[in-house]
Amino acid sequence: MAPLMFRDAFWGPDLTGHAGYHALTQRLRDGRQMCKDVEELLKMRAAAEEKYGKELVAIARKAGGHTEICTLRASFEELKTQLESIGNQHVELSEALREEVKRIEAFRERQKEQRKKFESIMEKIQKNKVSLFKKTTESKKNYEQRCREADEAEQGAERNATSVKHAEKAQLRAKHCRQAATQAEKQYLGSILQLEGARRDWEETHRSTCEVFQQMEGDRISQLRCALWDHCNHFSGQCVRDDELYENVRKVLEECDVTKDNNHFIETKQTGTHPPDPVIFESYYQTDGNRGTGELPGAGGDAPSRCSHPFLSSPAAAANRNSLHTSQPIVTPDSDDEPYEDGYELVRDLQSPTTPVLADEDSYIVLFDFNAQTEEDLTVSRGDVIRALDRGEDGWWLMEKNGLTGLVPGNYVGRP
């Protein structure tokens, strides 16, 4: 495309008009504002890059991962390292952007000084041209006025030629008017010559100013184009560098292995290869001679007066106790005896040598004394046989004893 020239496109028909020049200067001011806009964009981007980089560095340094082991920890540590590197690179990129801003500012100030220099020259020439134009216009008016007066005086002298007295006076007046017209013509001609000289100077200066302004515009466009190009190159390169650093993380992640990590944990933290032996029941009432036989001592001889009730050692009672563990009552037993670890106390002082016979599956034996605490409760004594009417999920059962009904804790009763 053939380039158009400023010097050929910004003229006007009016000698005193400066529309073309004003269009040029406005373009330069718009270009200056564009430089400021680019500077502002780069400043904001630099601030964002700096903040982003510092946040990445902070994230990398604050991230934990110290509890992990083996290959996964190595991958995580590599990720933190590369994140910190990426953050530092973005901080460096922000500094590069700020340097670019300084270059654009310096360029803008140079163009401002050059523009003001030519604007000052053009302002003087334009003022001189306008002043001479006004002077020429006034000279022209004066010249035309004098010419009209001279013509009128000469015509009057011709009309008064028959009268000697008036003829001499009319001729003298016509002579003076003609001399004034001649003098006005000389002044008018001189003004025209001066105006022409000013016009030529203005035209030459306008051409040279247009050329300078076009060169300035070319420099400005090239400067901003290069700045934006470099801006894109900076971030394209940063993206490539970021991907390279992330690729290092991916390479380490390829070495992350579930089996290796689990094996490492087992090798460094293992506590044993065999489970503990089962706990064997050892009766408190067994003597050294019969300990481990599983037989209870008889009632005679040196046997202790306190004995376990027979139904507590039966398989059914054990199953019942295990089931009662799932719902512990809120109320504590009234007995002063301390319960065993499974929550049950040995029933003492039961003189019946045999297990009570229960009528049906809803019949239970009272294991602990329970005194009614509210009107809804039922007072029972240890060893009583009572019948369950409703087994509440909250641990309170509706029981019947001798025609009386009330609530009793479910784990205060059992079956042999």
Contacts in CASP RR format, 6 or more apart in sequence:
PFRMAT RR
TARGET T0000
AUTHOR 0000-0000-0000
METHOD contacts of the structure
MODEL  1
MAPLMFRDAFWGPDLTGHAGYHALTQRLRDGRQMCKDVEELLKMRAAAEE
KYGKELVAIARKAGGHTEICTLRASFEELKTQLESIGNQHVELSEALREE
VKRIEAFRERQKEQRKKFESIMEKIQKNKVSLFKKTTESKKNYEQRCREA
DEAEQGAERNATSVKHAEKAQLRAKHCRQAATQAEKQYLGSILQLEGARR
DWEETHRSTCEVFQQMEGDRISQLRCALWDHCNHFSGQCVRDDELYENVR
KVLEECDVTKDNNHFIETKQTGTHPPDPVIFESYYQTDGNRGTGELPGAG
GDAPSRCSHPFLSSPAAAANRNSLHTSQPIVTPDSDDEPYEDGYELVRDL
QSPTTPVLADEDSYIVLFDFNAQTEEDLTVSRGDVIRALDRGEDGWWLME
KNGLTGLVPGNYVGRP
5 210 0 8 1.000
5 211 0 8 1.000
5 214 0 8 1.000
6 24 0 8 1.000
6 210 0 8 1.000
6 211 0 8 1.000
6 213 0 8 1.000
6 214 0 8 1.000
7 206 0 8 1.000
7 207 0 8 1.000
7 210 0 8 1.000
7 211 0 8 1.000
7 214 0 8 1.000
10 20 0 8 1.000
10 21 0 8 1.000
10 23 0 8 1.000
10 24 0 8 1.000
10 206 0 8 1.000
10 210 0 8 1.000
11 20 0 8 1.000
11 206 0 8 1.000
12 19 0 8 1.000
12 20 0 8 1.000
15 129 0 8 1.000
15 133 0 8 1.000
15 199 0 8 1.000
16 129 0 8 1.000
16 130 0 8 1.000
16 133 0 8 1.000
18 126 0 8 1.000
21 122 0 8 1.000
21 126 0 8 1.000
21 206 0 8 1.000
21 209 0 8 1.000
24 209 0 8 1.000
24 210 0 8 1.000
24 213 0 8 1.000
25 115 0 8 1.000
25 119 0 8 1.000
25 213 0 8 1.000
27 213 0 8 1.000
27 217 0 8 1.000
28 111 0 8 1.000
28 115 0 8 1.000
28 213 0 8 1.000
28 216 0 8 1.000
28 217 0 8 1.000
31 217 0 8 1.000
31 220 0 8 1.000
32 108 0 8 1.000
32 111 0 8 1.000
32 112 0 8 1.000
34 220 0 8 1.000
34 224 0 8 1.000
35 104 0 8 1.000
35 105 0 8 1.000
35 107 0 8 1.000
35 108 0 8 1.000
35 220 0 8 1.000
35 223 0 8 1.000
35 224 0 8 1.000
36 108 0 8 1.000
38 104 0 8 1.000
38 224 0 8 1.000
38 227 0 8 1.000
38 228 0 8 1.000
39 101 0 8 1.000
39 104 0 8 1.000
39 105 0 8 1.000
39 108 0 8 1.000
42 97 0 8 1.000
42 98 0 8 1.000
42 100 0 8 1.000
42 101 0 8 1.000
42 104 0 8 1.000
42 227 0 8 1.000
42 231 0 8 1.000
43 97 0 8 1.000
43 98 0 8 1.000
43 101 0 8 1.000
45 94 0 8 1.000
45 97 0 8 1.000
45 231 0 8 1.000
46 94 0 8 1.000
46 95 0 8 1.000
46 97 0 8 1.000
46 98 0 8 1.000
46 101 0 8 1.000
47 94 0 8 1.000
49 90 0 8 1.000
49 91 0 8 1.000
49 93 0 8 1.000
49 94 0 8 1.000
49 97 0 8 1.000
50 90 0 8 1.000
50 91 0 8 1.000
50 94 0 8 1.000
52 87 0 8 1.000
52 90 0 8 1.000
53 86 0 8 1.000
53 87 0 8 1.000
53 88 0 8 1.000
53 90 0 8 1.000
53 91 0 8 1.000
53 94 0 8 1.000
54 87 0 8 1.000
54 91 0 8 1.000
56 83 0 8 1.000
56 84 0 8 1.000
56 86 0 8 1.000
56 87 0 8 1.000
56 90 0 8 1.000
57 83 0 8 1.000
57 84 0 8 1.000
57 87 0 8 1.000
57 88 0 8 1.000
57 91 0 8 1.000
59 83 0 8 1.000
60 80 0 8 1.000
60 81 0 8 1.000
60 83 0 8 1.000
60 84 0 8 1.000
60 87 0 8 1.000
61 80 0 8 1.000
61 84 0 8 1.000
63 76 0 8 1.000
63 80 0 8 1.000
63 83 0 8 1.000
65 73 0 8 1.000
65 76 0 8 1.000
65 77 0 8 1.000
68 76 0 8 1.000
69 261 0 8 1.000
69 264 0 8 1.000
69 265 0 8 1.000
69 268 0 8 1.000
70 260 0 8 1.000
70 261 0 8 1.000
70 264 0 8 1.000
70 265 0 8 1.000
71 255 0 8 1.000
71 256 0 8 1.000
71 257 0 8 1.000
71 260 0 8 1.000
71 261 0 8 1.000
72 256 0 8 1.000
72 261 0 8 1.000
74 252 0 8 1.000
74 255 0 8 1.000
74 256 0 8 1.000
75 249 0 8 1.000
75 252 0 8 1.000
75 253 0 8 1.000
75 255 0 8 1.000
75 256 0 8 1.000
78 248 0 8 1.000
78 249 0 8 1.000
78 252 0 8 1.000
79 249 0 8 1.000
82 245 0 8 1.000
82 246 0 8 1.000
82 248 0 8 1.000
82 249 0 8 1.000
85 245 0 8 1.000
86 241 0 8 1.000
86 242 0 8 1.000
86 245 0 8 1.000
89 238 0 8 1.000
89 241 0 8 1.000
89 242 0 8 1.000
90 238 0 8 1.000
93 234 0 8 1.000
93 235 0 8 1.000
93 238 0 8 1.000
96 234 0 8 1.000
97 231 0 8 1.000
97 234 0 8 1.000
100 227 0 8 1.000
100 230 0 8 1.000
100 231 0 8 1.000
103 227 0 8 1.000
104 223 0 8 1.000
104 224 0 8 1.000
104 227 0 8 1.000
107 219 0 8 1.000
107 220 0 8 1.000
107 223 0 8 1.000
111 216 0 8 1.000
111 219 0 8 1.000
111 220 0 8 1.000
114 212 0 8 1.000
114 216 0 8 1.000
115 213 0 8 1.000
115 216 0 8 1.000
118 209 0 8 1.000
118 212 0 8 1.000
118 213 0 8 1.000
121 205 0 8 1.000
121 209 0 8 1.000
122 205 0 8 1.000
122 206 0 8 1.000
122 209 0 8 1.000
125 198 0 8 1.000
125 201 0 8 1.000
125 202 0 8 1.000
125 205 0 8 1.000
126 202 0 8 1.000
128 198 0 8 1.000
128 201 0 8 1.000
128 202 0 8 1.000
129 195 0 8 1.000
129 198 0 8 1.000
129 199 0 8 1.000
129 201 0 8 1.000
129 202 0 8 1.000
132 191 0 8 1.000
132 194 0 8 1.000
132 195 0 8 1.000
132 198 0 8 1.000
133 195 0 8 1.000
135 191 0 8 1.000
135 194 0 8 1.000
135 195 0 8 1.000
136 188 0 8 1.000
136 191 0 8 1.000
136 192 0 8 1.000
136 194 0 8 1.000
136 195 0 8 1.000
139 184 0 8 1.000
139 187 0 8 1.000
139 188 0 8 1.000
139 190 0 8 1.000
139 191 0 8 1.000
139 192 0 8 1.000
140 188 0 8 1.000
140 191 0 8 1.000
142 184 0 8 1.000
142 187 0 8 1.000
142 188 0 8 1.000
143 181 0 8 1.000
143 184 0 8 1.000
143 185 0 8 1.000
143 187 0 8 1.000
143 188 0 8 1.000
145 184 0 8 1.000
146 177 0 8 1.000
146 180 0 8 1.000
146 181 0 8 1.000
146 183 0 8 1.000
146 184 0 8 1.000
146 185 0 8 1.000
147 181 0 8 1.000
147 184 0 8 1.000
147 185 0 8 1.000
149 177 0 8 1.000
149 180 0 8 1.000
149 181 0 8 1.000
150 174 0 8 1.000
150 177 0 8 1.000
150 178 0 8 1.000
150 180 0 8 1.000
150 181 0 8 1.000
152 177 0 8 1.000
153 170 0 8 1.000
153 173 0 8 1.000
153 174 0 8 1.000
153 176 0 8 1.000
153 177 0 8 1.000
153 178 0 8 1.000
154 174 0 8 1.000
154 177 0 8 1.000
154 178 0 8 1.000
156 170 0 8 1.000
156 174 0 8 1.000
157 167 0 8 1.000
157 170 0 8 1.000
157 171 0 8 1.000
157 173 0 8 1.000
157 174 0 8 1.000
159 170 0 8 1.000
160 166 0 8 1.000
160 167 0 8 1.000
160 169 0 8 1.000
160 170 0 8 1.000
161 167 0 8 1.000
280 292 0 8 1.000
281 294 0 8 1.000
282 291 0 8 1.000
282 292 0 8 1.000
283 291 0 8 1.000
283 292 0 8 1.000
283 294 0 8 1.000
283 296 0 8 1.000
285 296 0 8 1.000
285 297 0 8 1.000
285 303 0 8 1.000
285 304 0 8 1.000
285 307 0 8 1.000
285 308 0 8 1.000
286 292 0 8 1.000
286 293 0 8 1.000
286 294 0 8 1.000
286 295 0 8 1.000
286 296 0 8 1.000
286 297 0 8 1.000
287 297 0 8 1.000
290 297 0 8 1.000
296 307 0 8 1.000
296 308 0 8 1.000
297 303 0 8 1.000
297 304 0 8 1.000
299 307 0 8 1.000
306 346 0 8 1.000
306 348 0 8 1.000
307 348 0 8 1.000
308 346 0 8 1.000
308 347 0 8 1.000
309 346 0 8 1.000
309 347 0 8 1.000
309 350 0 8 1.000
310 354 0 8 1.000
310 355 0 8 1.000
310 416 0 8 1.000
311 317 0 8 1.000
311 355 0 8 1.000
311 356 0 8 1.000
311 365 0 8 1.000
311 415 0 8 1.000
311 416 0 8 1.000
312 344 0 8 1.000
312 346 0 8 1.000
312 347 0 8 1.000
314 355 0 8 1.000
314 416 0 8 1.000
316 415 0 8 1.000
316 416 0 8 1.000
317 414 0 8 1.000
317 415 0 8 1.000
317 416 0 8 1.000
320 414 0 8 1.000
320 415 0 8 1.000
321 342 0 8 1.000
321 343 0 8 1.000
321 344 0 8 1.000
324 410 0 8 1.000
324 411 0 8 1.000
324 414 0 8 1.000
325 342 0 8 1.000
325 343 0 8 1.000
327 393 0 8 1.000
327 394 0 8 1.000
327 395 0 8 1.000
327 410 0 8 1.000
327 411 0 8 1.000
328 411 0 8 1.000
329 395 0 8 1.000
329 396 0 8 1.000
329 409 0 8 1.000
329 410 0 8 1.000
329 411 0 8 1.000
329 412 0 8 1.000
330 409 0 8 1.000
331 370 0 8 1.000
331 373 0 8 1.000
331 409 0 8 1.000
333 339 0 8 1.000
333 345 0 8 1.000
333 368 0 8 1.000
333 369 0 8 1.000
333 370 0 8 1.000
333 412 0 8 1.000
334 368 0 8 1.000
334 369 0 8 1.000
334 370 0 8 1.000
334 371 0 8 1.000
335 345 0 8 1.000
335 368 0 8 1.000
335 369 0 8 1.000
335 382 0 8 1.000
337 345 0 8 1.000
337 346 0 8 1.000
337 348 0 8 1.000
338 345 0 8 1.000
339 345 0 8 1.000
340 346 0 8 1.000
343 411 0 8 1.000
344 367 0 8 1.000
344 411 0 8 1.000
345 367 0 8 1.000
345 368 0 8 1.000
347 367 0 8 1.000
347 382 0 8 1.000
347 383 0 8 1.000
350 383 0 8 1.000
355 416 0 8 1.000
356 365 0 8 1.000
356 383 0 8 1.000
356 385 0 8 1.000
356 416 0 8 1.000
358 364 0 8 1.000
358 365 0 8 1.000
358 385 0 8 1.000
358 415 0 8 1.000
358 416 0 8 1.000
359 387 0 8 1.000
360 387 0 8 1.000
362 387 0 8 1.000
362 388 0 8 1.000
362 389 0 8 1.000
363 385 0 8 1.000
363 386 0 8 1.000
363 387 0 8 1.000
363 388 0 8 1.000
363 415 0 8 1.000
364 385 0 8 1.000
364 386 0 8 1.000
364 387 0 8 1.000
364 388 0 8 1.000
364 399 0 8 1.000
364 413 0 8 1.000
364 414 0 8 1.000
364 415 0 8 1.000
365 383 0 8 1.000
365 384 0 8 1.000
365 385 0 8 1.000
365 413 0 8 1.000
365 414 0 8 1.000
365 415 0 8 1.000
365 416 0 8 1.000
366 380 0 8 1.000
366 381 0 8 1.000
366 382 0 8 1.000
366 383 0 8 1.000
366 384 0 8 1.000
366 385 0 8 1.000
366 386 0 8 1.000
366 408 0 8 1.000
366 412 0 8 1.000
366 413 0 8 1.000
367 382 0 8 1.000
367 383 0 8 1.000
367 411 0 8 1.000
367 412 0 8 1.000
367 413 0 8 1.000
367 414 0 8 1.000
368 382 0 8 1.000
368 412 0 8 1.000
369 380 0 8 1.000
369 381 0 8 1.000
369 382 0 8 1.000
370 377 0 8 1.000
370 378 0 8 1.000
370 379 0 8 1.000
370 380 0 8 1.000
370 408 0 8 1.000
370 409 0 8 1.000
370 412 0 8 1.000
371 377 0 8 1.000
371 379 0 8 1.000
372 378 0 8 1.000
372 379 0 8 1.000
372 406 0 8 1.000
376 406 0 8 1.000
376 407 0 8 1.000
377 406 0 8 1.000
377 407 0 8 1.000
377 408 0 8 1.000
378 386 0 8 1.000
378 399 0 8 1.000
378 401 0 8 1.000
378 404 0 8 1.000
378 405 0 8 1.000
378 406 0 8 1.000
378 407 0 8 1.000
378 408 0 8 1.000
380 386 0 8 1.000
380 399 0 8 1.000
380 401 0 8 1.000
380 408 0 8 1.000
380 412 0 8 1.000
384 401 0 8 1.000
386 399 0 8 1.000
386 400 0 8 1.000
386 401 0 8 1.000
386 408 0 8 1.000
386 413 0 8 1.000
387 399 0 8 1.000
387 400 0 8 1.000
387 401 0 8 1.000
388 397 0 8 1.000
388 398 0 8 1.000
388 399 0 8 1.000
388 400 0 8 1.000
388 413 0 8 1.000
389 397 0 8 1.000
389 398 0 8 1.000
389 399 0 8 1.000
389 400 0 8 1.000
389 405 0 8 1.000
390 397 0 8 1.000
390 398 0 8 1.000
391 397 0 8 1.000
391 410 0 8 1.000
392 398 0 8 1.000
395 409 0 8 1.000
395 410 0 8 1.000
395 411 0 8 1.000
396 407 0 8 1.000
396 408 0 8 1.000
396 409 0 8 1.000
396 410 0 8 1.000
397 407 0 8 1.000
397 408 0 8 1.000
397 409 0 8 1.000
397 410 0 8 1.000
397 413 0 8 1.000
398 405 0 8 1.000
398 406 0 8 1.000
398 407 0 8 1.000
399 405 0 8 1.000
399 406 0 8 1.000
399 407 0 8 1.000
399 408 0 8 1.000
399 413 0 8 1.000
400 406 0 8 1.000
END
